[in-house]
């Protein structure tokens, strides 16, 4: 009995000493309460009342990454901690980033719909010792204009999504597109990205038409699929509908039989539960057990952001952000994102190179982009997203 007590005391003291020796790495997760991207508008009342209808915020992906990091505590000699910072409005979030409170965090994950890019860039520039990750905004302009060593994008850009679909359309020899664009600014950004992808891969846009999501008979040419899709000079329909409600009715309802892609039909995603290779089922299982819901693209982006930090600390055995940034931007980073290939960042835009899943009717993984027919001399993943000459960011010598 005495031996048992002595062993317990010894074990406690050893662990206590080990925990005292650990370095602390603080991570912040910044989001806003009034974020319309997570609004329950448009959800059926039965689903809102359901116990399974949990709010799908990517903080849950970040928390999973923190839990995963505990396996490497001894190897990294570092304890990774996370604090969830929720502000009421976007302006409040910007005020936080402008304050000295930022200095307590080595890394901050940004779950924001970023606005006024020039002002936002200056804020990040004034905090050069902090690493920032964009984990939810696909805007191409962010990649084109925010050229900072301490700012990284783990969420795919619109260009990566539309390039993936364009590759599929070329492979299927359906290269005449009818483009349907919704009324929101985000819809216009997606359509603009698809136009760039069309030029890049040799797709002809037969016509662009604009729709509204209402039943007003006075604008039936903009809300009725008969009028929107009449004609026979196209063989695919790309729809830009951020809300997603109008897009749901487009597949199998066009006047000319066509592949439907974009916001419905064939959808490009960073992550989906139906991907069953390269450790993805295990990752999905861990997330589902923790959150009682399926992992989605923004969850994955938050998870991989923290994993890249943990991976960097593990490899360089240093928690200095100067050294971490150097490693993240260098050729040695090959982080496992459960996508079957080592992932790293583009040298100019700091966009995470990654495969994109093409999901059929939001139910199954049909293809994984880049498709095998599309190659790049440096890295085939470069066929997705902005190239060096599409950004103001300069390639370092």
Buried (B, 14 or more C-beta within 10 A) or exposed (E): EEEEEEEEEEEEEEEEEEEEEBEEBBBBBBBBEEBEBBEEEEEEEEEEEEEEBEEBBBBBBBBBBBEBBEEBBEEBBBBBBBEEBBBEEBEEBBEBBBEEEBEEBBBBBBBBBBEEBEEBBEBBEEBEEBBBBBBBBBBBBBBBBBBBBBBBBBBBBBBBBBBBBBBBBBBEEBBBBBBBBBBBEBBBBBBBBBBBBBEBBEBEBBEBBBBEBEEEEEEEEBBBBEBBBEEEEBBBBBBBBBBBBBBBEBBEEBBBEBBBBBBBBBBBBBBBBBBEEBEBEEBBEBBEEBBEBBBBBBBBBBBBBBBBBBBBBBBBEBBEBEBBBBBBBEEEBEBBBBBBBEBBBBBBBBBBBBBBBBBBBBEBBBBBBBBEEBEEEEEBBBBBBBBEEBBEBEEEE
